[in-house]
Amino acid sequence: MKKVLVVVLALVLVVTAFAGCSQAPAESSAPAESSAPAESASAEASQAVESASAAAGKDPSEMSFGYLVQTQTTEFMLSIAEGIQTRCDELGISLTVNDADGDPSTQISQCESMIAQQMDAIIVTPVDAQACVPIIEKCNAAGIPVIGVCTTFEGDLQPDAFVGSDDNQSAELAVTALADAIGGKGKIGMIRGIAGQSSEVIRGDAAKKLLEEKYPDIEIIVEDIGNWSRDEAMTIMENWLNTYGEELAGVFAQNDEMAIGACNAIENAGMTGKIQVTGIDLVDDAKEYLADGRLAADVFQDGYGQGYQSVDVALALINGEQVEKETWIPFELVTKDNMDEYFN
């Protein structure tokens, strides 16, 4: 069974003034889109204090949380939602989950609906790092703690807290494993996730940086957007095979759904073993692909643990406790040799 790396925060349910939700935002090269006048910011801060202080007097069984998920079409996103649901069930918290189906405007509208329902906290996996920043602005104005999970926002304005895994690390693990599998040289392709999402951007940049610094004999000759989709990645791989054939030594797919799609195309072309593939997430379907060598290596991301812990972080914020601005859950490299530790 997959290891679930869950660190449960100590929850002290006491009535206290709101003190832990306004830590310094993470640094970013992108400027904030807007800044409220001082009078407005002061009014919003007062509202936040009043809202949090009132919520702190509630029992968890009287609370309602919202989860804004970018999509529920992938196994990994479902694992995050499962972790959130499990922890809410354990605490007696009512949970509402809204699927944006990959549309930033829909996700912002869903946030507005949750605010109107007076949710005690809103957890969000943003569809787009930049376009979804208004979610933070709206939650701040309403005095509702907002917790990012898995993917981040762009700019100076950040959620009250974030729970996730470092996408730089995931790319470094996957690309290093791919480099080893192809003998440290050759031409490769990269299948990317939804354009503009933080995971897509960070994993792509980290992969290129690693190759430049450590693997000068490996060249990315083609890359395309697969939108985290197995079917789209399979079509991309089929096109690459028609164009490049055995010129490609390997493929780095930014998630498992796309890695599996690439593996299927390679298998249908009778080229399994000639083109190495690595992915990220370690979804259940990856087991057979690792076992028979269609997938050279994978990277485990504990989506369930991220979701589970985000609920504890949200509750701590409501109770006015100091929490870390960012909580990181490490990625882990998985190969055929150690895969039994992660699957039944």
Secondary structure, 3 states (H helix, E strand, C coil): CCCCCCCCCCCCCCCCCCCCCCCCCCCCCCCCCCCCCHHHHHHHHHHHHHHHHHHHCCCHHHCEEEEEECCCCCHHHHHHHHHHHHHHHHHCCEEEEEECCCCHHHHHHHHHHHHHCCCCEEEECCCCCCCCHHHHHHHHHHCCCEEEECCCCCCCCCCCEEEECCHHHHHHHHHHHHHHHCCCCEEEEEEECCCCCHHHHHHHHHHHHHHHHHCCCEEEEEEEECCCCHHHHHHHHHHHHHHHHHHEEEEEECCHHHHHHHHHHHHHCCCECCEEEECCECCCCHHHHHHCCCCCEEEECCHHHHHHHHHHHHHHHHCCCCCCCEEECCCEEECCCCHHHCCC
